[in-house]
């Protein structure tokens, strides 16, 4: 990998972690939220950038999808937020 490629990957991972924290913080403050409202709440973020973040949060067990496509913060997600990661 070139230095440029490494820097781009570092930037992408930093942005992804920031988005994860933003989504979980939103859920902590506002409670269960419809997926489309999450998408529209991040107007500046392209859908192709936020969708993988939501999928990863689900895979990690920090968020789950309930009835009516509501995104729910799990207890693991709360703990992750508290830990300051």
Buried (B, 14 or more C-beta within 10 A) or exposed (E): EEEEEEEEEEEEEEEBEEBBBBBBEBBEEEEBBEBEEBBEBBEEBEEEBBBEBBEBBBEEEBBBEEEEEBBBBBEBBBEBBEEEE
